[in-house]
């Protein structure tokens, strides 16, 4: 069941990242285009590995270092990571 939830949340999260890349005028200043592209690449690797021991993304460090803690995309990315670690 976790894998189904993971896939659904992965698609939602990927769509939010792409939305921030597309709508740069609405994207917060603390999110850079380069960072968002790296997050997309890490999401792809997470989806392929489905194992946090094989691949652990870097994006949580970037979020904790420079993002607003109440940012919806940041929250979603961290929730996805939590689910990923349970696979």
Secondary structure, DSSP 8 states (H G I E B T S, - for coil): -HHHHHHHHHHHHHHHHHHHHH-TTTS-TT--HHHHHHHHHHHHHHHHH--TTT---SHHHHHHHHS-TT-HHHHHHHHHHHHHHT-
